[in-house]
Amino acid sequence: MYKNKAPGGRNNLAGVQIARLRQAAVPRMSQRALADEMQLRGLDLDKNAIQRIESGQRFVTDIELLAFAEFFQVPAQDLLKP
């Protein structure tokens, strides 16, 4: 059992913002397309990992957080807002 969970029992804060930014992309981006973009940036993420991040079931590393922030062109701090 993990003790360091975010409010609501989530394993990360960033997943909610990542999902919001992905869905707000024009044209709308799928989880698979986002995973492909992260793989181009050298991260070993697949569609299932993106789904687990967005649902709060998976922790997000600092390297992944920076890659998401760079891809979405937002400050990393913005991804940590509840």
FIBA-831456 format. One record per atom (N, C-alpha, C): residue number from 0; x, y, z; atom name; residue in three letters. Coordinates in steps of 0.1 Angstrom, whole numbers, plus 5000, padded with zeros to 4 digits. Example, Ala and Ser with C-alpha at 12.3 -4.5 7.8 and 13.67 -1.06 7.14 Angstrom:
// FIBA-831456
<r num="0" u="5132" v="4943" w="5078" atome="N" residu="ALA"/>
<r num="0" u="5123" v="4955" w="5078" atome="CA" residu="ALA"/>
<r num="0" u="5132" v="4967" w="5078" atome="C" residu="ALA"/>
<r num="1" u="5128" v="4978" w="5071" atome="N" residu="SER"/>
<r num="1" u="5137" v="4989" w="5071" atome="CA" residu="SER"/>
<r num="1" u="5129" v="5000" w="5079" atome="C" residu="SER"/>
//
This chain:
// FIBA-831456
<r num="0" u="5008" v="4988" w="5000" atome="N" residu="MET"/>
<r num="0" u="5000" v="5000" w="5000" atome="CA" residu="MET"/>
<r num="0" u="5009" v="5012" w="5000" atome="C" residu="MET"/>
<r num="1" u="5006" v="5021" w="4991" atome="N" residu="TYR"/>
<r num="1" u="5014" v="5034" w="4990" atome="CA" residu="TYR"/>
<r num="1" u="5008" v="5044" w="4999" atome="C" residu="TYR"/>
<r num="2" u="5017" v="5051" w="5006" atome="N" residu="LYS"/>
<r num="2" u="5013" v="5062" w="5015" atome="CA" residu="LYS"/>
<r num="2" u="5013" v="5075" w="5008" atome="C" residu="LYS"/>
<r num="3" u="5021" v="5077" w="4998" atome="N" residu="ASN"/>
<r num="3" u="5022" v="5090" w="4991" atome="CA" residu="ASN"/>
<r num="3" u="5012" v="5091" w="4979" atome="C" residu="ASN"/>
<r num="4" u="5000" v="5092" w="4982" atome="N" residu="LYS"/>
<r num="4" u="4990" v="5094" w="4972" atome="CA" residu="LYS"/>
<r num="4" u="4984" v="5108" w="4972" atome="C" residu="LYS"/>
<r num="5" u="4980" v="5112" w="4960" atome="N" residu="ALA"/>
<r num="5" u="4974" v="5126" w="4959" atome="CA" residu="ALA"/>
<r num="5" u="4960" v="5125" w="4964" atome="C" residu="ALA"/>
<r num="6" u="4953" v="5136" w="4966" atome="N" residu="PRO"/>
<r num="6" u="4939" v="5136" w="4970" atome="CA" residu="PRO"/>
<r num="6" u="4931" v="5127" w="4960" atome="C" residu="PRO"/>
<r num="7" u="4921" v="5120" w="4966" atome="N" residu="GLY"/>
<r num="7" u="4913" v="5111" w="4958" atome="CA" residu="GLY"/>
<r num="7" u="4920" v="5097" w="4955" atome="C" residu="GLY"/>
<r num="8" u="4931" v="5095" w="4962" atome="N" residu="GLY"/>
<r num="8" u="4938" v="5082" w="4960" atome="CA" residu="GLY"/>
<r num="8" u="4946" v="5081" w="4948" atome="C" residu="GLY"/>
<r num="9" u="4948" v="5092" w="4941" atome="N" residu="ARG"/>
<r num="9" u="4956" v="5091" w="4928" atome="CA" residu="ARG"/>
<r num="9" u="4971" v="5090" w="4931" atome="C" residu="ARG"/>
<r num="10" u="4978" v="5083" w="4921" atome="N" residu="ASN"/>
<r num="10" u="4992" v="5082" w="4922" atome="CA" residu="ASN"/>
<r num="10" u="5000" v="5094" w="4916" atome="C" residu="ASN"/>
<r num="11" u="4992" v="5103" w="4910" atome="N" residu="ASN"/>
<r num="11" u="4999" v="5115" w="4904" atome="CA" residu="ASN"/>
<r num="11" u="4989" v="5126" w="4904" atome="C" residu="ASN"/>
<r num="12" u="4994" v="5138" w="4903" atome="N" residu="LEU"/>
<r num="12" u="4986" v="5150" w="4901" atome="CA" residu="LEU"/>
<r num="12" u="4985" v="5154" w="4886" atome="C" residu="LEU"/>
<r num="13" u="4995" v="5150" w="4878" atome="N" residu="ALA"/>
<r num="13" u="4996" v="5155" w="4864" atome="CA" residu="ALA"/>
<r num="13" u="4986" v="5148" w="4855" atome="C" residu="ALA"/>
<r num="14" u="4981" v="5137" w="4858" atome="N" residu="GLY"/>
<r num="14" u="4973" v="5129" w="4849" atome="CA" residu="GLY"/>
<r num="14" u="4960" v="5137" w="4844" atome="C" residu="GLY"/>
<r num="15" u="4954" v="5144" w="4854" atome="N" residu="VAL"/>
<r num="15" u="4942" v="5151" w="4850" atome="CA" residu="VAL"/>
<r num="15" u="4945" v="5162" w="4840" atome="C" residu="VAL"/>
<r num="16" u="4956" v="5169" w="4842" atome="N" residu="GLN"/>
<r num="16" u="4960" v="5180" w="4833" atome="CA" residu="GLN"/>
<r num="16" u="4965" v="5174" w="4819" atome="C" residu="GLN"/>
<r num="17" u="4972" v="5163" w="4820" atome="N" residu="ILE"/>
<r num="17" u="4976" v="5157" w="4807" atome="CA" residu="ILE"/>
<r num="17" u="4964" v="5153" w="4799" atome="C" residu="ILE"/>
<r num="18" u="4954" v="5147" w="4805" atome="N" residu="ALA"/>
<r num="18" u="4942" v="5143" w="4798" atome="CA" residu="ALA"/>
<r num="18" u="4935" v="5155" w="4792" atome="C" residu="ALA"/>
<r num="19" u="4934" v="5165" w="4800" atome="N" residu="ARG"/>
<r num="19" u="4927" v="5178" w="4796" atome="CA" residu="ARG"/>
<r num="19" u="4934" v="5184" w="4784" atome="C" residu="ARG"/>
<r num="20" u="4948" v="5184" w="4784" atome="N" residu="LEU"/>
<r num="20" u="4955" v="5190" w="4773" atome="CA" residu="LEU"/>
<r num="20" u="4955" v="5181" w="4761" atome="C" residu="LEU"/>
<r num="21" u="4955" v="5168" w="4763" atome="N" residu="ARG"/>
<r num="21" u="4954" v="5159" w="4751" atome="CA" residu="ARG"/>
<r num="21" u="4941" v="5160" w="4744" atome="C" residu="ARG"/>
<r num="22" u="4930" v="5161" w="4752" atome="N" residu="GLN"/>
<r num="22" u="4917" v="5162" w="4746" atome="CA" residu="GLN"/>
<r num="22" u="4914" v="5176" w="4740" atome="C" residu="GLN"/>
<r num="23" u="4921" v="5186" w="4745" atome="N" residu="ALA"/>
<r num="23" u="4919" v="5199" w="4740" atome="CA" residu="ALA"/>
<r num="23" u="4927" v="5202" w="4727" atome="C" residu="ALA"/>
<r num="24" u="4936" v="5193" w="4724" atome="N" residu="ALA"/>
<r num="24" u="4944" v="5194" w="4712" atome="CA" residu="ALA"/>
<r num="24" u="4935" v="5194" w="4700" atome="C" residu="ALA"/>
<r num="25" u="4939" v="5202" w="4690" atome="N" residu="VAL"/>
<r num="25" u="4932" v="5203" w="4677" atome="CA" residu="VAL"/>
<r num="25" u="4941" v="5198" w="4666" atome="C" residu="VAL"/>
<r num="26" u="4938" v="5187" w="4659" atome="N" residu="PRO"/>
<r num="26" u="4926" v="5179" w="4662" atome="CA" residu="PRO"/>
<r num="26" u="4928" v="5171" w="4675" atome="C" residu="PRO"/>
<r num="27" u="4918" v="5166" w="4680" atome="N" residu="ARG"/>
<r num="27" u="4918" v="5158" w="4693" atome="CA" residu="ARG"/>
<r num="27" u="4928" v="5147" w="4691" atome="C" residu="ARG"/>
<r num="28" u="4936" v="5145" w="4702" atome="N" residu="MET"/>
<r num="28" u="4947" v="5135" w="4701" atome="CA" residu="MET"/>
<r num="28" u="4943" v="5123" w="4709" atome="C" residu="MET"/>
<r num="29" u="4945" v="5111" w="4704" atome="N" residu="SER"/>
<r num="29" u="4942" v="5098" w="4711" atome="CA" residu="SER"/>
<r num="29" u="4954" v="5095" w="4721" atome="C" residu="SER"/>
<r num="30" u="4951" v="5086" w="4730" atome="N" residu="GLN"/>
<r num="30" u="4961" v="5082" w="4740" atome="CA" residu="GLN"/>
<r num="30" u="4973" v="5075" w="4732" atome="C" residu="GLN"/>
<r num="31" u="4969" v="5068" w="4722" atome="N" residu="ARG"/>
<r num="31" u="4980" v="5061" w="4714" atome="CA" residu="ARG"/>
<r num="31" u="4988" v="5071" w="4707" atome="C" residu="ARG"/>
<r num="32" u="4983" v="5082" w="4701" atome="N" residu="ALA"/>
<r num="32" u="4990" v="5092" w="4694" atome="CA" residu="ALA"/>
<r num="32" u="5000" v="5099" w="4704" atome="C" residu="ALA"/>
<r num="33" u="4995" v="5102" w="4716" atome="N" residu="LEU"/>
<r num="33" u="5003" v="5108" w="4727" atome="CA" residu="LEU"/>
<r num="33" u="5015" v="5099" w="4730" atome="C" residu="LEU"/>
<r num="34" u="5012" v="5086" w="4732" atome="N" residu="ALA"/>
<r num="34" u="5022" v="5076" w="4735" atome="CA" residu="ALA"/>
<r num="34" u="5033" v="5076" w="4724" atome="C" residu="ALA"/>
<r num="35" u="5028" v="5077" w="4711" atome="N" residu="ASP"/>
<r num="35" u="5038" v="5077" w="4700" atome="CA" residu="ASP"/>
<r num="35" u="5047" v="5089" w="4701" atome="C" residu="ASP"/>
<r num="36" u="5041" v="5101" w="4704" atome="N" residu="GLU"/>
<r num="36" u="5049" v="5113" w="4706" atome="CA" residu="GLU"/>
<r num="36" u="5059" v="5112" w="4717" atome="C" residu="GLU"/>
<r num="37" u="5055" v="5106" w="4728" atome="N" residu="MET"/>
<r num="37" u="5064" v="5104" w="4739" atome="CA" residu="MET"/>
<r num="37" u="5076" v="5094" w="4735" atome="C" residu="MET"/>
<r num="38" u="5072" v="5084" w="4727" atome="N" residu="GLN"/>
<r num="38" u="5083" v="5075" w="4723" atome="CA" residu="GLN"/>
<r num="38" u="5093" v="5082" w="4714" atome="C" residu="GLN"/>
<r num="39" u="5088" v="5091" w="4705" atome="N" residu="LEU"/>
<r num="39" u="5097" v="5099" w="4697" atome="CA" residu="LEU"/>
<r num="39" u="5107" v="5108" w="4706" atome="C" residu="LEU"/>
<r num="40" u="5103" v="5111" w="4718" atome="N" residu="ARG"/>
<r num="40" u="5111" v="5118" w="4727" atome="CA" residu="ARG"/>
<r num="40" u="5119" v="5109" w="4736" atome="C" residu="ARG"/>
<r num="41" u="5119" v="5096" w="4733" atome="N" residu="GLY"/>
<r num="41" u="5128" v="5087" w="4740" atome="CA" residu="GLY"/>
<r num="41" u="5122" v="5081" w="4753" atome="C" residu="GLY"/>
<r num="42" u="5109" v="5083" w="4755" atome="N" residu="LEU"/>
<r num="42" u="5102" v="5077" w="4766" atome="CA" residu="LEU"/>
<r num="42" u="5095" v="5064" w="4762" atome="C" residu="LEU"/>
<r num="43" u="5097" v="5053" w="4771" atome="N" residu="ASP"/>
<r num="43" u="5091" v="5040" w="4768" atome="CA" residu="ASP"/>
<r num="43" u="5077" v="5040" w="4774" atome="C" residu="ASP"/>
<r num="44" u="5068" v="5047" w="4767" atome="N" residu="LEU"/>
<r num="44" u="5054" v="5047" w="4771" atome="CA" residu="LEU"/>
<r num="44" u="5045" v="5042" w="4760" atome="C" residu="LEU"/>
<r num="45" u="5035" v="5034" w="4763" atome="N" residu="ASP"/>
<r num="45" u="5025" v="5029" w="4754" atome="CA" residu="ASP"/>
<r num="45" u="5012" v="5035" w="4757" atome="C" residu="ASP"/>
<r num="46" u="5001" v="5032" w="4749" atome="N" residu="LYS"/>
<r num="46" u="4988" v="5036" w="4751" atome="CA" residu="LYS"/>
<r num="46" u="4983" v="5033" w="4765" atome="C" residu="LYS"/>
<r num="47" u="4986" v="5021" w="4770" atome="N" residu="ASN"/>
<r num="47" u="4982" v="5017" w="4783" atome="CA" residu="ASN"/>
<r num="47" u="4988" v="5025" w="4794" atome="C" residu="ASN"/>
<r num="48" u="5001" v="5029" w="4793" atome="N" residu="ALA"/>
<r num="48" u="5007" v="5037" w="4803" atome="CA" residu="ALA"/>
<r num="48" u="5001" v="5051" w="4803" atome="C" residu="ALA"/>
<r num="49" u="4998" v="5056" w="4791" atome="N" residu="ILE"/>
<r num="49" u="4991" v="5069" w="4791" atome="CA" residu="ILE"/>
<r num="49" u="4977" v="5068" w="4798" atome="C" residu="ILE"/>
<r num="50" u="4970" v="5058" w="4796" atome="N" residu="GLN"/>
<r num="50" u="4957" v="5056" w="4802" atome="CA" residu="GLN"/>
<r num="50" u="4958" v="5055" w="4817" atome="C" residu="GLN"/>
<r num="51" u="4969" v="5048" w="4822" atome="N" residu="ARG"/>
<r num="51" u="4971" v="5046" w="4836" atome="CA" residu="ARG"/>
<r num="51" u="4975" v="5060" w="4843" atome="C" residu="ARG"/>
<r num="52" u="4983" v="5067" w="4835" atome="N" residu="ILE"/>
<r num="52" u="4987" v="5081" w="4840" atome="CA" residu="ILE"/>
<r num="52" u="4975" v="5090" w="4841" atome="C" residu="ILE"/>
<r num="53" u="4967" v="5090" w="4831" atome="N" residu="GLU"/>
<r num="53" u="4955" v="5099" w="4831" atome="CA" residu="GLU"/>
<r num="53" u="4945" v="5095" w="4842" atome="C" residu="GLU"/>
<r num="54" u="4944" v="5082" w="4844" atome="N" residu="SER"/>
<r num="54" u="4934" v="5078" w="4854" atome="CA" residu="SER"/>
<r num="54" u="4940" v="5078" w="4869" atome="C" residu="SER"/>
<r num="55" u="4953" v="5081" w="4870" atome="N" residu="GLY"/>
<r num="55" u="4959" v="5083" w="4883" atome="CA" residu="GLY"/>
<r num="55" u="4964" v="5069" w="4889" atome="C" residu="GLY"/>
<r num="56" u="4964" v="5059" w="4881" atome="N" residu="GLN"/>
<r num="56" u="4968" v="5046" w="4886" atome="CA" residu="GLN"/>
<r num="56" u="4983" v="5044" w="4885" atome="C" residu="GLN"/>
<r num="57" u="4991" v="5053" w="4878" atome="N" residu="ARG"/>
<r num="57" u="5005" v="5052" w="4876" atome="CA" residu="ARG"/>
<r num="57" u="5012" v="5064" w="4880" atome="C" residu="ARG"/>
<r num="58" u="5024" v="5062" w="4887" atome="N" residu="PHE"/>
<r num="58" u="5032" v="5074" w="4890" atome="CA" residu="PHE"/>
<r num="58" u="5038" v="5080" w="4878" atome="C" residu="PHE"/>
<r num="59" u="5041" v="5093" w="4878" atome="N" residu="VAL"/>
<r num="59" u="5048" v="5100" w="4867" atome="CA" residu="VAL"/>
<r num="59" u="5062" v="5104" w="4872" atome="C" residu="VAL"/>
<r num="60" u="5072" v="5100" w="4864" atome="N" residu="THR"/>
<r num="60" u="5086" v="5104" w="4868" atome="CA" residu="THR"/>
<r num="60" u="5088" v="5118" w="4864" atome="C" residu="THR"/>
<r num="61" u="5098" v="5124" w="4870" atome="N" residu="ASP"/>
<r num="61" u="5102" v="5138" w="4867" atome="CA" residu="ASP"/>
<r num="61" u="5106" v="5139" w="4852" atome="C" residu="ASP"/>
<r num="62" u="5112" v="5129" w="4847" atome="N" residu="ILE"/>
<r num="62" u="5116" v="5130" w="4833" atome="CA" residu="ILE"/>
<r num="62" u="5104" v="5130" w="4824" atome="C" residu="ILE"/>
<r num="63" u="5094" v="5121" w="4827" atome="N" residu="GLU"/>
<r num="63" u="5082" v="5121" w="4820" atome="CA" residu="GLU"/>
<r num="63" u="5074" v="5134" w="4821" atome="C" residu="GLU"/>
<r num="64" u="5074" v="5140" w="4833" atome="N" residu="LEU"/>
<r num="64" u="5067" v="5152" w="4835" atome="CA" residu="LEU"/>
<r num="64" u="5072" v="5163" w="4826" atome="C" residu="LEU"/>
<r num="65" u="5086" v="5164" w="4826" atome="N" residu="LEU"/>
<r num="65" u="5092" v="5174" w="4817" atome="CA" residu="LEU"/>
<r num="65" u="5089" v="5172" w="4802" atome="C" residu="LEU"/>
<r num="66" u="5089" v="5159" w="4798" atome="N" residu="ALA"/>
<r num="66" u="5086" v="5156" w="4784" atome="CA" residu="ALA"/>
<r num="66" u="5071" v="5160" w="4781" atome="C" residu="ALA"/>
<r num="67" u="5062" v="5157" w="4790" atome="N" residu="PHE"/>
<r num="67" u="5048" v="5161" w="4787" atome="CA" residu="PHE"/>
<r num="67" u="5047" v="5176" w="4787" atome="C" residu="PHE"/>
<r num="68" u="5054" v="5183" w="4796" atome="N" residu="ALA"/>
<r num="68" u="5053" v="5198" w="4796" atome="CA" residu="ALA"/>
<r num="68" u="5059" v="5204" w="4783" atome="C" residu="ALA"/>
<r num="69" u="5070" v="5198" w="4779" atome="N" residu="GLU"/>
<r num="69" u="5076" v="5203" w="4766" atome="CA" residu="GLU"/>
<r num="69" u="5067" v="5200" w="4754" atome="C" residu="GLU"/>
<r num="70" u="5061" v="5188" w="4754" atome="N" residu="PHE"/>
<r num="70" u="5052" v="5185" w="4742" atome="CA" residu="PHE"/>
<r num="70" u="5040" v="5194" w="4742" atome="C" residu="PHE"/>
<r num="71" u="5034" v="5197" w="4753" atome="N" residu="PHE"/>
<r num="71" u="5022" v="5205" w="4754" atome="CA" residu="PHE"/>
<r num="71" u="5025" v="5220" w="4755" atome="C" residu="PHE"/>
<r num="72" u="5038" v="5223" w="4755" atome="N" residu="GLN"/>
<r num="72" u="5043" v="5237" w="4756" atome="CA" residu="GLN"/>
<r num="72" u="5037" v="5245" w="4768" atome="C" residu="GLN"/>
<r num="73" u="5038" v="5239" w="4779" atome="N" residu="VAL"/>
<r num="73" u="5033" v="5245" w="4792" atome="CA" residu="VAL"/>
<r num="73" u="5044" v="5243" w="4802" atome="C" residu="VAL"/>
<r num="74" u="5044" v="5252" w="4812" atome="N" residu="PRO"/>
<r num="74" u="5054" v="5250" w="4823" atome="CA" residu="PRO"/>
<r num="74" u="5050" v="5237" w="4831" atome="C" residu="PRO"/>
<r num="75" u="5060" v="5229" w="4835" atome="N" residu="ALA"/>
<r num="75" u="5058" v="5217" w="4842" atome="CA" residu="ALA"/>
<r num="75" u="5049" v="5219" w="4854" atome="C" residu="ALA"/>
<r num="76" u="5051" v="5230" w="4861" atome="N" residu="GLN"/>
<r num="76" u="5043" v="5234" w="4872" atome="CA" residu="GLN"/>
<r num="76" u="5028" v="5233" w="4869" atome="C" residu="GLN"/>
<r num="77" u="5024" v="5237" w="4857" atome="N" residu="ASP"/>
<r num="77" u="5010" v="5237" w="4853" atome="CA" residu="ASP"/>
<r num="77" u="5004" v="5223" w="4853" atome="C" residu="ASP"/>
<r num="78" u="5012" v="5213" w="4851" atome="N" residu="LEU"/>
<r num="78" u="5007" v="5200" w="4851" atome="CA" residu="LEU"/>
<r num="78" u="5005" v="5194" w="4865" atome="C" residu="LEU"/>
<r num="79" u="5010" v="5201" w="4875" atome="N" residu="LEU"/>
<r num="79" u="5008" v="5197" w="4888" atome="CA" residu="LEU"/>
<r num="79" u="4996" v="5203" w="4895" atome="C" residu="LEU"/>
<r num="80" u="4989" v="5212" w="4888" atome="N" residu="LYS"/>
<r num="80" u="4977" v="5218" w="4894" atome="CA" residu="LYS"/>
<r num="80" u="4966" v="5209" w="4895" atome="C" residu="LYS"/>
<r num="81" u="4959" v="5208" w="4907" atome="N" residu="PRO"/>
<r num="81" u="4948" v="5199" w="4908" atome="CA" residu="PRO"/>
<r num="81" u="4936" v="5203" w="4900" atome="C" residu="PRO"/>
//
